[in-house]
Amino acid sequence: MPPRTTPTERQKRLGSELRKMRTAAGMTADHAAGLLGLDRAKISNIETGIRTISPDRLRTLACNCDCSDTAYVEALVSMAHPTRRGWWERYRGSLSPSLLDIAELESYAVRMRTAHTAHIPGLLQTSEHALELFRAVLPPLPEHEVALRLAYRVERQSVLEGEHPPEYVGLVHEAALRMQFGGRKVAREQLEHLLDVSERPLVRLLVIPFAAGSFPGAGQTVNYLEASVPQLDTAQIDSSHGPEFLDGEAQLAKYRAHLDWMERIALSPEASQDFIRDIANTL
C-alpha cells in the first residue's frame, strides 16, 4: 500500500508501540529491516504510522523481540489488519483530523469512562444542547459549520447504540447539570434525555454533587478509552487548541486513578437518577 500522508491517531499508536517493542529488545532499525525484508526507511515509516505492516511481519517482529504477551501482540495484529472505512471518513477535509480521531478510537473501545465538570458529555447531548454550545464560540462559526459539527456529533453518539456497544461510564458534576445552556426548556429536555440514556443496560451515569467536595482533575474533561488490553488504552483530554491524546504508562495510570477517585465519591446510579430528576423538576 502507498504511504499515508496523514496517519490517524490509532495508526500512529500502532507504530509507536512497535518502536517501543523494538527498542525495549535492544533491536536496531537496521536489524528490524533485515529481519522483515524491508529497507530501513520503511521501518521508520511503519513506526510513525505512515506505512502499514502485515500481521505476519508484526508477529515475526514480536517473536524476535521476545514479546511473550500474546494478548498484547494479538491486539496489535488486530490494529494492523486492514480496517473498514469508518463513517467519520466522510468528514475528512471538513473537520479537524483530531476530531475524527476521537470517533475512530471510540469505535474500537471496549469500555469508555468520561468525566465532565461544566458540560454534559458529548455522547449524551441533545441536538438543541449541542447547537447552543457550537454557537457560543469566538469567533462565531458560520451556520453551515455549526450544522456540520452537529451532524458529526449525532453520528458519534451512534457508538452507544450499535450492535455491540461498549460499556460506558459517565461521570457528570452537579455544575454541568445546573448549566442552562439554551434556556430552561432546552436544559430540562437535556436532563430528561440523560435519564432516558441512563436506563440502557451498558450505561452507568454517575453524578458528583457539590457536597462531594474536591477531587483531582476537577477542571478537566477526560475521555478514557479502554482497548482490549490495558497497554493500548488512550486518555483524550480537551484543551483550548483541540483534543490531546495521551498514552504513556504513567499518564494512563494517572487518569485511571482520577476516574477511580471520582467514581468513589459519586452517587450510585439510582441516586444519580433521582438527583437529575430533582433538578429537572425545578426547571
Secondary structure, 3 states (H helix, E strand, C coil): CCCCCCCCHHHHHHHHHHHHHHHHCCCCHHHHHHHHCCCHHHHHHHHCCCCCCCHHHHHHHHHHCCCCCHHHHHHHHHHHCCCCCCHHHHHECCECHHHHHHHHHHHHCCEEEEEECCCCCHHHCCHHHHHHHHHCCCCCCCHHHHHHHHHHHHHHHHHHCCCCCCEEEEEEEHHHHHCCCCCHHHHHHHHHHHHHHCCCCCEEEEEECHHHCCCCCCCCCEEEEECCCHHHCEEEECCCCCCEEECCHHHHHHHHHHHHHHHHHCCCHHHHHHHHHHHHHCC
